[in-house]
Amino acid sequence: GAGVSQTPSNKVTEKGKYVELRCDPISGHTALYWYRQSLGQGPEFLIYFQGTGAADDSGLPNDRFFAVRPEGSVSTLKIQRTERGDSAVYLCASSLNAGDNGVAFFGQGTRLTVV
Amino acid sequence: GENVEQHPSTLSVQEGDSAVIKCTYSDSASNYFPWYKQELGKGPQLIIDIRSNVGEKKDQRIAVTLNKTAKHFSLHITETQPEDSAVYFCAASSPLFGNEKLTFGTGTRLTIIP
């Protein structure tokens, strides 16, 4: 596709449930990032992939959060035992190469609501 | 880690006037400073960026200036139009914390008054 695609666009889940959020990066982009944006705030870094490997996962808040990118393209962010505090917009971005200094193109985000 | 502060949090300007948004950063090693525009229900869109080896960059009505000594950078929008209304975010990245990790400001909600 022409841009970064994220699905679903909205997700409502009950507290304690497991959710998966999907990101399709721009074709050919080797770097992929996940950010989280709370209401009224700027995006906060979660994890960065270069190819299939997580090069930097220092932003993941705790071990309930996990992300994979098994074939170096599509990525899935997984959240276990969701809590109300996990409610936010989860943004995915991609860039052509590592070391692009963050020339990242963002998707429209997945709005996660934990009730 | 890096800390980016942005102000003002809200800004209203008359159509046709200029708008200026300012950001400061804490890490003197930061070397890349993008600006993103975010419209309601959409992801951030890169509008302009600047690297630490230049002091100013311009793209039509949008310009960014960087003062490395003072560790601040600013976004300037001239001849504002209603479609400029959005939330604008500044960001910075540092090789010390990984060039790929952007630290964002808290955003400025810009409203253009017709």
gemmi code that builds the backbone of each chain (N, CA, C; Angstrom):
import gemmi

chains = {
    "A": [
        ("GLY", (0.817, -1.198, 0.000), (0.000, 0.000, 0.000), (0.855, 1.254, 0.000)),
        ("ALA", (0.197, 2.399, -0.108), (0.923, 3.647, -0.217), (1.464, 4.107, 1.120)),
        ("GLY", (0.806, 3.757, 2.202), (1.224, 4.237, 3.504), (1.235, 3.122, 4.518)),
        ("VAL", (1.507, 3.489, 5.774), (1.474, 2.526, 6.868), (0.010, 2.240, 7.219)),
        ("SER", (-0.322, 0.983, 7.293), (-1.703, 0.580, 7.567), (-1.788, -0.133, 8.908)),
        ("GLN", (-2.743, 0.285, 9.735), (-2.922, -0.338, 11.036), (-4.349, -0.855, 11.162)),
        ("THR", (-4.449, -2.061, 11.717), (-5.773, -2.644, 11.952), (-5.828, -3.293, 13.325)),
        ("PRO", (-6.990, -3.263, 14.007), (-8.163, -2.487, 13.616), (-7.943, -1.003, 13.885)),
        ("SER", (-8.839, -0.171, 13.431), (-8.719, 1.258, 13.717), (-9.198, 1.551, 15.140)),
        ("ASN", (-10.147, 0.751, 15.603), (-10.658, 0.866, 16.962), (-10.792, -0.523, 17.568)),
        ("LYS", (-10.479, -0.616, 18.860), (-10.621, -1.887, 19.552), (-11.091, -1.609, 20.978)),
        ("VAL", (-12.221, -2.217, 21.335), (-12.707, -2.125, 22.703), (-12.598, -3.516, 23.307)),
        ("THR", (-11.994, -3.609, 24.473), (-11.807, -4.892, 25.114), (-12.066, -4.777, 26.601)),
        ("GLU", (-12.368, -5.898, 27.211), (-12.604, -5.894, 28.650), (-11.279, -6.039, 29.398)),
        ("LYS", (-11.229, -5.452, 30.532), (-10.069, -5.566, 31.415), (-9.718, -7.034, 31.606)),
        ("GLY", (-8.425, -7.338, 31.481), (-7.955, -8.702, 31.665), (-7.840, -9.507, 30.380)),
        ("LYS", (-8.428, -9.001, 29.289), (-8.368, -9.732, 28.020), (-7.033, -9.487, 27.311)),
        ("TYR", (-6.815, -10.316, 26.284), (-5.615, -10.245, 25.444), (-5.989, -9.566, 24.120)),
        ("VAL", (-5.117, -8.679, 23.629), (-5.378, -8.023, 22.344), (-4.146, -8.058, 21.463)),
        ("GLU", (-4.400, -8.034, 20.167), (-3.334, -7.952, 19.170), (-3.640, -6.790, 18.240)),
        ("LEU", (-2.621, -5.987, 17.991), (-2.749, -4.853, 17.083), (-1.758, -5.069, 15.932)),
        ("ARG", (-2.246, -4.842, 14.718), (-1.441, -5.174, 13.544), (-0.956, -3.924, 12.825)),
        ("CYS", (0.266, -4.018, 12.276), (0.838, -2.916, 11.500), (1.427, -3.450, 10.200)),
        ("ASP", (1.008, -2.857, 9.081), (1.611, -3.142, 7.775), (2.438, -1.923, 7.369)),
        ("PRO", (3.761, -2.041, 7.356), (4.587, -0.865, 7.043), (4.573, -0.569, 5.541)),
        ("ILE", (5.170, 0.535, 5.198), (5.337, 0.871, 3.789), (6.256, -0.172, 3.149)),
        ("SER", (5.875, -0.632, 1.981), (6.643, -1.670, 1.311), (8.100, -1.260, 1.137)),
        ("GLY", (8.989, -2.158, 1.551), (10.420, -1.883, 1.394), (11.059, -1.220, 2.588)),
        ("HIS", (10.251, -0.751, 3.540), (10.809, -0.133, 4.744), (11.292, -1.223, 5.698)),
        ("THR", (12.560, -1.105, 6.100), (13.131, -2.141, 6.951), (12.961, -1.840, 8.439)),
        ("ALA", (12.798, -0.572, 8.770), (12.650, -0.186, 10.171), (11.179, 0.033, 10.509)),
        ("LEU", (10.774, -0.452, 11.673), (9.378, -0.326, 12.102), (9.356, 0.030, 13.581)),
        ("TYR", (8.456, 0.954, 13.930), (8.387, 1.474, 15.288), (6.950, 1.392, 15.805)),
        ("TRP", (6.848, 1.184, 17.110), (5.561, 1.319, 17.781), (5.667, 2.451, 18.803)),
        ("TYR", (4.644, 3.292, 18.814), (4.516, 4.358, 19.791), (3.128, 4.276, 20.424)),
        ("ARG", (2.999, 4.873, 21.601), (1.708, 4.949, 22.278), (1.401, 6.419, 22.553)),
        ("GLN", (0.175, 6.815, 22.255), (-0.207, 8.215, 22.447), (-1.432, 8.286, 23.355)),
        ("SER", (-1.228, 8.833, 24.538), (-2.348, 9.053, 25.452), (-3.006, 10.380, 25.111)),
        ("LEU", (-4.219, 10.562, 25.562), (-5.007, 11.742, 25.225), (-4.282, 13.023, 25.640)),
        ("GLY", (-4.118, 13.907, 24.679), (-3.495, 15.190, 24.964), (-1.990, 15.161, 25.101)),
        ("GLN", (-1.389, 14.048, 24.741), (0.064, 13.908, 24.875), (0.707, 13.613, 23.527)),
        ("GLY", (2.018, 13.762, 23.473), (2.746, 13.344, 22.293), (2.976, 11.844, 22.314)),
        ("PRO", (3.286, 11.265, 21.164), (3.574, 9.828, 21.126), (4.781, 9.478, 21.990)),
        ("GLU", (4.720, 8.303, 22.604), (5.831, 7.806, 23.420), (6.348, 6.503, 22.808)),
        ("PHE", (7.646, 6.431, 22.682), (8.297, 5.284, 22.055), (8.062, 4.008, 22.854)),
        ("LEU", (7.767, 2.926, 22.132), (7.632, 1.613, 22.769), (8.748, 0.667, 22.338)),
        ("ILE", (8.862, 0.449, 21.019), (9.794, -0.559, 20.512), (10.137, -0.255, 19.066)),
        ("TYR", (11.334, -0.688, 18.673), (11.810, -0.460, 17.315), (12.373, -1.765, 16.763)),
        ("PHE", (11.980, -2.093, 15.534), (12.487, -3.268, 14.825), (13.366, -2.836, 13.660)),
        ("GLN", (14.468, -3.527, 13.503), (15.242, -3.433, 12.279), (15.201, -4.831, 11.661)),
        ("GLY", (14.458, -4.963, 10.566), (14.235, -6.298, 10.025), (13.323, -7.090, 10.949)),
        ("THR", (13.739, -8.286, 11.277), (12.912, -9.161, 12.119), (13.177, -8.988, 13.604)),
        ("GLY", (14.306, -8.380, 13.943), (14.690, -8.311, 15.338), (14.325, -7.005, 16.015)),
        ("ALA", (13.986, -7.112, 17.302), (13.703, -5.915, 18.093), (15.025, -5.293, 18.506)),
        ("ALA", (15.378, -4.171, 17.865), (16.654, -3.533, 18.139), (16.634, -2.736, 19.438)),
        ("ASP", (15.444, -2.270, 19.827), (15.335, -1.457, 21.035), (13.916, -1.603, 21.558)),
        ("ASP", (13.757, -2.270, 22.705), (12.422, -2.429, 23.294), (12.332, -1.713, 24.638)),
        ("SER", (13.172, -0.707, 24.806), (13.275, -0.043, 26.106), (12.022, 0.732, 26.504)),
        ("GLY", (11.134, 0.994, 25.554), (9.931, 1.747, 25.871), (8.736, 0.893, 26.277)),
        ("LEU", (8.839, -0.404, 26.165), (7.724, -1.263, 26.584), (7.519, -1.102, 28.089)),
        ("PRO", (6.307, -0.797, 28.527), (6.101, -0.448, 29.943), (6.276, -1.605, 30.915)),
        ("ASN", (5.972, -2.803, 30.502), (6.123, -3.977, 31.380), (6.011, -5.238, 30.536)),
        ("ASP", (6.098, -6.379, 31.194), (6.146, -7.645, 30.439), (4.795, -8.089, 29.910)),
        ("ARG", (3.746, -7.294, 30.110), (2.474, -7.627, 29.473), (2.478, -7.235, 28.000)),
        ("PHE", (3.432, -6.417, 27.624), (3.532, -5.916, 26.249), (4.622, -6.689, 25.506)),
        ("PHE", (4.291, -7.086, 24.290), (5.246, -7.821, 23.472), (4.951, -7.525, 22.013)),
        ("ALA", (5.974, -7.494, 21.187), (5.765, -7.254, 19.768), (6.638, -8.179, 18.953)),
        ("VAL", (6.149, -8.546, 17.789), (6.891, -9.429, 16.896), (6.833, -8.895, 15.483)),
        ("ARG", (7.798, -9.341, 14.704), (7.850, -8.998, 13.278), (8.560, -10.158, 12.574)),
        ("PRO", (7.904, -11.307, 12.497), (8.559, -12.566, 12.122), (9.177, -12.593, 10.721)),
        ("GLU", (8.624, -11.856, 9.779), (9.158, -11.910, 8.420), (9.730, -10.570, 7.979)),
        ("GLY", (9.906, -9.689, 8.916), (10.519, -8.413, 8.590), (9.615, -7.429, 7.885)),
        ("SER", (8.308, -7.717, 7.899), (7.362, -6.781, 7.282), (6.270, -6.440, 8.286)),
        ("VAL", (5.189, -7.200, 8.286), (4.082, -6.960, 9.202), (4.539, -7.163, 10.644)),
        ("SER", (4.026, -6.313, 11.525), (4.322, -6.445, 12.947), (3.025, -6.516, 13.732)),
        ("THR", (3.088, -7.234, 14.856), (1.933, -7.345, 15.755), (2.373, -6.933, 17.153)),
        ("LEU", (1.627, -6.023, 17.738), (1.834, -5.636, 19.133), (0.815, -6.414, 19.963)),
        ("LYS", (1.294, -7.092, 20.970), (0.435, -7.956, 21.775), (0.405, -7.448, 23.213)),
        ("ILE", (-0.776, -7.361, 23.754), (-0.929, -6.908, 25.138), (-1.727, -7.961, 25.895)),
        ("GLN", (-1.121, -8.482, 26.949), (-1.784, -9.489, 27.777), (-2.422, -8.820, 28.991)),
        ("ARG", (-3.459, -9.466, 29.506), (-4.094, -9.022, 30.759), (-4.279, -7.504, 30.766)),
        ("THR", (-4.997, -7.018, 29.766), (-5.139, -5.573, 29.589), (-5.684, -4.901, 30.841)),
        ("GLU", (-5.214, -3.670, 31.040), (-5.657, -2.833, 32.152), (-6.239, -1.537, 31.586)),
        ("ARG", (-7.076, -0.855, 32.395), (-7.697, 0.368, 31.911), (-6.645, 1.412, 31.531)),
        ("GLY", (-5.522, 1.389, 32.210), (-4.443, 2.322, 31.901), (-3.765, 2.083, 30.556)),
        ("ASP", (-4.073, 0.949, 29.932), (-3.512, 0.675, 28.608), (-4.295, 1.406, 27.512)),
        ("SER", (-5.419, 1.980, 27.859), (-6.231, 2.695, 26.873), (-5.436, 3.865, 26.304)),
        ("ALA", (-5.324, 3.888, 24.985), (-4.523, 4.901, 24.289), (-4.641, 4.642, 22.790)),
        ("VAL", (-4.028, 5.516, 22.011), (-3.874, 5.254, 20.579), (-2.486, 4.667, 20.360)),
        ("TYR", (-2.440, 3.523, 19.731), (-1.167, 2.866, 19.448), (-0.804, 3.145, 17.992)),
        ("LEU", (0.328, 3.797, 17.823), (0.777, 4.232, 16.505), (1.935, 3.373, 16.022)),
        ("CYS", (1.897, 3.051, 14.765), (2.997, 2.337, 14.128), (3.618, 3.276, 13.098)),
        ("ALA", (4.922, 3.188, 12.932), (5.609, 3.994, 11.930), (6.669, 3.139, 11.258)),
        ("SER", (7.059, 3.519, 10.067), (8.152, 2.816, 9.406), (9.064, 3.821, 8.720)),
        ("SER", (10.313, 3.392, 8.525), (11.246, 4.212, 7.767), (12.077, 3.303, 6.880)),
        ("LEU", (12.670, 3.909, 5.864), (13.318, 3.135, 4.812), (14.458, 2.285, 5.349)),
        ("ASN", (15.333, 2.911, 6.116), (16.493, 2.202, 6.630), (16.743, 2.602, 8.063)),
        ("ALA", (17.479, 1.784, 8.755), (17.966, 2.173, 10.065), (18.936, 3.322, 9.888)),
        ("GLY", (19.006, 4.158, 10.897), (19.916, 5.286, 10.810), (19.380, 6.423, 9.984)),
        ("ASP", (18.110, 6.374, 9.633), (17.476, 7.492, 8.926), (17.206, 8.649, 9.866)),
        ("ASN", (17.662, 8.512, 11.089), (17.409, 9.530, 12.095), (15.918, 9.764, 12.272)),
        ("GLY", (15.176, 8.699, 12.281), (13.766, 8.837, 12.608), (12.917, 9.471, 11.549)),
        ("VAL", (13.282, 9.384, 10.297), (12.408, 9.902, 9.233), (11.287, 8.887, 9.097)),
        ("ALA", (10.356, 8.990, 9.999), (9.334, 7.968, 10.150), (7.998, 8.430, 9.609)),
        ("PHE", (7.313, 7.520, 8.971), (5.976, 7.762, 8.442), (5.003, 6.951, 9.287)),
        ("PHE", (4.013, 7.640, 9.839), (3.091, 7.027, 10.784), (1.814, 6.538, 10.115)),
        ("GLY", (1.255, 5.483, 10.692), (-0.085, 5.051, 10.347), (-1.114, 5.876, 11.096)),
        ("GLN", (-2.387, 5.542, 10.894), (-3.456, 6.329, 11.507), (-3.707, 5.931, 12.956)),
        ("GLY", (-3.100, 4.807, 13.368), (-3.228, 4.388, 14.749), (-4.389, 3.439, 15.006)),
        ("THR", (-4.281, 2.713, 16.106), (-5.372, 1.895, 16.636), (-5.759, 2.471, 17.986)),
        ("ARG", (-7.015, 2.871, 18.103), (-7.500, 3.385, 19.391), (-7.955, 2.211, 20.229)),
        ("LEU", (-7.232, 1.947, 21.310), (-7.572, 0.848, 22.209), (-8.283, 1.410, 23.436)),
        ("THR", (-9.430, 0.849, 23.728), (-10.187, 1.217, 24.921), (-10.403, -0.027, 25.758)),
        ("VAL", (-9.928, 0.016, 26.991), (-10.097, -1.099, 27.921), (-11.172, -0.702, 28.926)),
        ("VAL", (-12.249, -1.500, 28.960), (-13.378, -1.155, 29.837), (-13.480, -2.137, 31.009)),
    ],
    "B": [
        ("GLY", (17.254, 10.264, 29.935), (16.955, 10.323, 28.522), (16.655, 11.719, 28.055)),
        ("GLU", (16.320, 11.836, 26.791), (15.996, 13.135, 26.206), (14.664, 13.646, 26.759)),
        ("ASN", (14.574, 14.965, 26.916), (13.339, 15.609, 27.342), (13.049, 16.771, 26.403)),
        ("VAL", (11.863, 16.795, 25.849), (11.485, 17.852, 24.909), (10.288, 18.608, 25.470)),
        ("GLU", (10.425, 19.911, 25.588), (9.330, 20.752, 26.047), (8.839, 21.621, 24.905)),
        ("GLN", (7.534, 21.799, 24.839), (6.928, 22.511, 23.714), (5.936, 23.540, 24.239)),
        ("HIS", (5.937, 24.712, 23.621), (4.961, 25.733, 23.993), (4.713, 26.679, 22.826)),
        ("PRO", (3.536, 27.270, 22.733), (2.440, 27.131, 23.703), (1.673, 25.830, 23.494)),
        ("SER", (0.803, 25.498, 24.411), (-0.015, 24.297, 24.248), (-1.192, 24.573, 23.314)),
        ("THR", (-1.665, 25.810, 23.279), (-2.701, 26.203, 22.332), (-2.322, 27.541, 21.718)),
        ("LEU", (-2.726, 27.736, 20.473), (-2.381, 28.959, 19.746), (-3.485, 29.255, 18.746)),
        ("SER", (-4.016, 30.449, 18.815), (-5.029, 30.879, 17.852), (-4.497, 32.093, 17.104)),
        ("VAL", (-4.558, 32.032, 15.778), (-4.097, 33.161, 14.970), (-5.117, 33.444, 13.872)),
        ("GLN", (-5.142, 34.694, 13.469), (-6.031, 35.101, 12.390), (-5.489, 34.564, 11.066)),
        ("GLU", (-6.393, 34.130, 10.222), (-5.987, 33.661, 8.901), (-5.116, 34.714, 8.212)),
        ("GLY", (-4.000, 34.237, 7.664), (-3.086, 35.141, 6.982), (-1.926, 35.596, 7.851)),
        ("ASP", (-2.105, 35.505, 9.175), (-1.009, 35.862, 10.082), (-0.027, 34.694, 10.217)),
        ("SER", (1.059, 34.949, 10.936), (2.069, 33.910, 11.148), (1.872, 33.226, 12.498)),
        ("ALA", (2.331, 31.997, 12.575), (2.290, 31.228, 13.819), (3.682, 30.707, 14.118)),
        ("VAL", (4.065, 30.751, 15.390), (5.375, 30.266, 15.810), (5.197, 29.325, 16.997)),
        ("ILE", (5.802, 28.163, 16.905), (5.768, 27.172, 17.982), (7.214, 26.864, 18.360)),
        ("LYS", (7.479, 26.803, 19.665), (8.861, 26.656, 20.128), (9.043, 25.389, 20.954)),
        ("CYS", (10.209, 24.806, 20.802), (10.559, 23.610, 21.570), (11.978, 23.717, 22.101)),
        ("THR", (12.194, 23.152, 23.276), (13.536, 23.040, 23.823), (13.829, 21.566, 24.070)),
        ("TYR", (15.100, 21.211, 24.022), (15.491, 19.835, 24.279), (16.632, 19.814, 25.276)),
        ("SER", (16.850, 18.661, 25.877), (17.804, 18.607, 26.981), (19.148, 18.000, 26.583)),
        ("ASP", (19.153, 17.100, 25.615), (20.367, 16.362, 25.284), (21.141, 17.092, 24.188)),
        ("SER", (22.302, 17.600, 24.533), (23.094, 18.356, 23.565), (23.565, 17.492, 22.397)),
        ("ALA", (23.492, 16.172, 22.543), (23.900, 15.278, 21.449), (22.783, 15.049, 20.431)),
        ("SER", (21.578, 15.515, 20.711), (20.473, 15.342, 19.762), (20.816, 16.000, 18.437)),
        ("ASN", (20.506, 15.320, 17.337), (20.951, 15.818, 16.044), (19.879, 15.802, 14.959)),
        ("TYR", (18.662, 15.427, 15.326), (17.593, 15.379, 14.333), (16.304, 15.872, 14.967)),
        ("PHE", (15.627, 16.809, 14.269), (14.476, 17.488, 14.865), (13.345, 17.581, 13.832)),
        ("PRO", (12.414, 16.655, 13.864), (11.279, 16.709, 12.939), (10.081, 17.396, 13.575)),
        ("TRP", (9.210, 17.877, 12.733), (7.925, 18.432, 13.150), (6.817, 17.625, 12.472)),
        ("TYR", (5.807, 17.285, 13.276), (4.687, 16.512, 12.766), (3.393, 17.294, 12.953)),
        ("LYS", (2.489, 17.111, 12.011), (1.141, 17.687, 12.074), (0.160, 16.541, 12.243)),
        ("GLN", (-0.729, 16.667, 13.217), (-1.693, 15.605, 13.448), (-3.111, 16.158, 13.417)),
        ("GLU", (-3.887, 15.667, 12.495), (-5.293, 16.050, 12.405), (-6.132, 15.030, 13.152)),
        ("LEU", (-7.319, 15.425, 13.508), (-8.180, 14.602, 14.348), (-8.400, 13.224, 13.739)),
        ("GLY", (-8.118, 12.193, 14.519), (-8.351, 10.825, 14.067), (-7.308, 10.281, 13.118)),
        ("LYS", (-6.233, 11.033, 12.931), (-5.178, 10.586, 12.005), (-3.848, 10.456, 12.730)),
        ("GLY", (-2.917, 9.770, 12.082), (-1.590, 9.666, 12.635), (-0.780, 10.913, 12.342)),
        ("PRO", (0.317, 11.118, 13.047), (1.176, 12.283, 12.785), (1.761, 12.230, 11.376)),
        ("GLN", (1.816, 13.386, 10.740), (2.365, 13.507, 9.388), (3.588, 14.415, 9.426)),
        ("LEU", (4.709, 13.922, 8.938), (5.932, 14.720, 8.902), (5.747, 15.914, 7.963)),
        ("ILE", (6.015, 17.121, 8.454), (5.872, 18.304, 7.605), (7.210, 18.953, 7.283)),
        ("ILE", (8.158, 18.858, 8.178), (9.485, 19.408, 7.929), (10.425, 18.853, 8.986)),
        ("ASP", (11.701, 18.778, 8.667), (12.679, 18.334, 9.646), (13.977, 19.100, 9.442)),
        ("ILE", (14.817, 19.066, 10.455), (16.100, 19.751, 10.369), (17.139, 18.930, 11.111)),
        ("ARG", (18.340, 18.944, 10.594), (19.436, 18.234, 11.252), (20.393, 19.251, 11.852)),
        ("SER", (21.231, 18.772, 12.749), (22.014, 19.701, 13.566), (23.113, 20.411, 12.803)),
        ("ASN", (23.338, 20.043, 11.559), (24.392, 20.711, 10.802), (23.898, 21.946, 10.039)),
        ("VAL", (22.602, 22.259, 10.199), (22.064, 23.471, 9.571), (21.291, 24.273, 10.613)),
        ("GLY", (21.132, 25.573, 10.349), (20.440, 26.414, 11.316), (19.013, 26.743, 10.925)),
        ("GLU", (18.704, 26.592, 9.632), (17.369, 26.942, 9.177), (17.025, 26.148, 7.928)),
        ("LYS", (15.745, 25.828, 7.814), (15.275, 25.119, 6.632), (13.877, 25.626, 6.315)),
        ("LYS", (13.606, 25.805, 5.032), (12.314, 26.367, 4.636), (11.685, 25.522, 3.543)),
        ("ASP", (10.364, 25.385, 3.621), (9.622, 24.673, 2.598), (8.309, 25.423, 2.411)),
        ("GLN", (8.284, 26.262, 1.406), (7.112, 27.091, 1.078), (6.729, 27.933, 2.294)),
        ("ARG", (5.569, 27.719, 2.886), (5.133, 28.585, 3.995), (5.664, 28.131, 5.351)),
        ("ILE", (6.382, 27.031, 5.364), (6.846, 26.457, 6.627), (8.365, 26.582, 6.726)),
        ("ALA", (8.837, 26.957, 7.905), (10.269, 27.042, 8.142), (10.566, 26.546, 9.550)),
        ("VAL", (11.753, 26.015, 9.721), (12.208, 25.587, 11.039), (13.578, 26.186, 11.281)),
        ("THR", (13.791, 26.671, 12.503), (15.091, 27.203, 12.887), (15.617, 26.400, 14.059)),
        ("LEU", (16.928, 26.282, 14.128), (17.572, 25.506, 15.179), (18.689, 26.324, 15.804)),
        ("ASN", (18.693, 26.418, 17.125), (19.765, 27.064, 17.871), (20.381, 25.997, 18.773)),
        ("LYS", (21.504, 25.446, 18.336), (22.117, 24.351, 19.083), (22.689, 24.808, 20.418)),
        ("THR", (23.170, 26.027, 20.453), (23.757, 26.538, 21.691), (22.711, 26.616, 22.788)),
        ("ALA", (21.543, 27.150, 22.415), (20.463, 27.304, 23.380), (19.609, 26.056, 23.494)),
        ("LYS", (19.834, 25.095, 22.617), (19.062, 23.858, 22.566), (17.582, 24.132, 22.401)),
        ("HIS", (17.261, 24.941, 21.400), (15.861, 25.109, 21.073), (15.672, 25.226, 19.570)),
        ("PHE", (14.483, 24.853, 19.138), (14.132, 24.914, 17.729), (12.682, 25.349, 17.599)),
        ("SER", (12.369, 25.973, 16.491), (11.051, 26.590, 16.333), (10.469, 26.289, 14.958)),
        ("LEU", (9.152, 26.230, 14.925), (8.406, 26.063, 13.676), (7.718, 27.387, 13.371)),
        ("HIS", (7.864, 27.838, 12.135), (7.246, 29.086, 11.706), (6.327, 28.771, 10.527)),
        ("ILE", (5.068, 29.174, 10.651), (4.129, 29.025, 9.544), (3.667, 30.418, 9.146)),
        ("THR", (3.897, 30.783, 7.907), (3.482, 32.104, 7.430), (2.205, 31.983, 6.596)),
        ("GLU", (1.521, 33.114, 6.450), (0.301, 33.175, 5.636), (-0.635, 32.012, 5.967)),
        ("THR", (-0.951, 31.887, 7.246), (-1.726, 30.739, 7.694), (-3.083, 30.629, 7.001)),
        ("GLN", (-3.494, 29.374, 6.828), (-4.764, 29.069, 6.161), (-5.587, 28.162, 7.078)),
        ("PRO", (-6.898, 28.110, 6.892), (-7.737, 27.267, 7.768), (-7.269, 25.819, 7.830)),
        ("GLU", (-6.736, 25.299, 6.743), (-6.290, 23.903, 6.737), (-5.023, 23.676, 7.551)),
        ("ASP", (-4.428, 24.751, 8.044), (-3.279, 24.605, 8.941), (-3.727, 24.247, 10.361)),
        ("SER", (-5.015, 24.369, 10.648), (-5.522, 24.028, 11.978), (-5.293, 22.545, 12.248)),
        ("ALA", (-4.603, 22.250, 13.343), (-4.245, 20.874, 13.693), (-3.438, 20.932, 14.991)),
        ("VAL", (-2.999, 19.754, 15.450), (-2.048, 19.697, 16.559), (-0.660, 19.445, 15.969)),
        ("TYR", (0.294, 20.236, 16.397), (1.667, 20.129, 15.902), (2.572, 19.614, 17.018)),
        ("PHE", (3.421, 18.655, 16.661), (4.362, 18.078, 17.605), (5.787, 18.289, 17.112)),
        ("CYS", (6.660, 18.701, 18.022), (8.083, 18.673, 17.727), (8.656, 17.385, 18.313)),
        ("ALA", (9.812, 17.005, 17.847), (10.467, 15.801, 18.348), (11.966, 15.936, 18.172)),
        ("ALA", (12.688, 15.092, 18.897), (14.143, 15.083, 18.796), (14.633, 13.660, 18.936)),
        ("SER", (15.760, 13.394, 18.305), (16.399, 12.095, 18.501), (17.892, 12.294, 18.697)),
        ("SER", (18.461, 11.426, 19.484), (19.866, 11.536, 19.855), (20.563, 10.221, 19.607)),
        ("PRO", (21.789, 10.272, 19.075), (22.525, 9.028, 18.886), (22.850, 8.337, 20.204)),
        ("LEU", (22.812, 9.088, 21.305), (23.093, 8.472, 22.596), (21.993, 7.520, 23.017)),
        ("PHE", (20.775, 7.820, 22.597), (19.630, 6.997, 22.997), (19.043, 6.233, 21.828)),
        ("GLY", (19.809, 6.213, 20.710), (19.279, 5.512, 19.537), (18.631, 6.477, 18.591)),
        ("ASN", (19.211, 6.664, 17.429), (18.675, 7.629, 16.470), (17.247, 7.335, 16.082)),
        ("GLU", (16.839, 6.099, 16.216), (15.516, 5.730, 15.755), (14.432, 6.040, 16.776)),
        ("LYS", (14.809, 6.469, 17.965), (13.837, 6.713, 19.007), (13.554, 8.203, 19.065)),
        ("LEU", (12.347, 8.587, 18.682), (11.954, 9.980, 18.742), (11.340, 10.293, 20.100)),
        ("THR", (11.760, 11.419, 20.684), (11.116, 11.934, 21.880), (10.281, 13.141, 21.467)),
        ("PHE", (8.985, 13.085, 21.739), (8.063, 14.109, 21.293), (7.772, 15.134, 22.382)),
        ("GLY", (7.438, 16.352, 21.947), (6.860, 17.337, 22.839), (5.396, 17.001, 23.085)),
        ("THR", (4.750, 17.826, 23.891), (3.372, 17.550, 24.286), (2.339, 18.112, 23.311)),
        ("GLY", (2.800, 18.804, 22.289), (1.873, 19.246, 21.251), (1.370, 20.665, 21.415)),
        ("THR", (1.061, 21.282, 20.294), (0.444, 22.609, 20.245), (-0.796, 22.528, 19.364)),
        ("ARG", (-1.931, 22.888, 19.948), (-3.162, 22.911, 19.149), (-3.278, 24.269, 18.494)),
        ("LEU", (-3.113, 24.289, 17.176), (-3.173, 25.538, 16.406), (-4.549, 25.680, 15.777)),
        ("THR", (-5.163, 26.819, 16.022), (-6.466, 27.127, 15.427), (-6.326, 28.381, 14.581)),
        ("ILE", (-6.715, 28.279, 13.331), (-6.682, 29.426, 12.421), (-8.099, 29.996, 12.344)),
        ("ILE", (-8.204, 31.253, 12.691), (-9.511, 31.915, 12.728), (-9.780, 32.565, 11.370)),
        ("PRO", (-10.858, 32.139, 10.681), (-11.116, 32.692, 9.337), (-11.457, 34.178, 9.390)),
    ],
}
model = gemmi.Model(1)
for chain_id, residues in chains.items():
    chain = gemmi.Chain(chain_id)
    for i, (resn, *xyz) in enumerate(residues, 1):
        res = gemmi.Residue()
        res.name, res.seqid = resn, gemmi.SeqId(i, " ")
        for name, pos in zip(("N", "CA", "C"), xyz):
            atom = gemmi.Atom()
            atom.name, atom.element = name, gemmi.Element(name[0])
            atom.pos, atom.b_iso = gemmi.Position(*pos), 0.0
            res.add_atom(atom)
        chain.add_residue(res)
    model.add_chain(chain)
structure = gemmi.Structure()
structure.add_model(model)
structure.setup_entities()
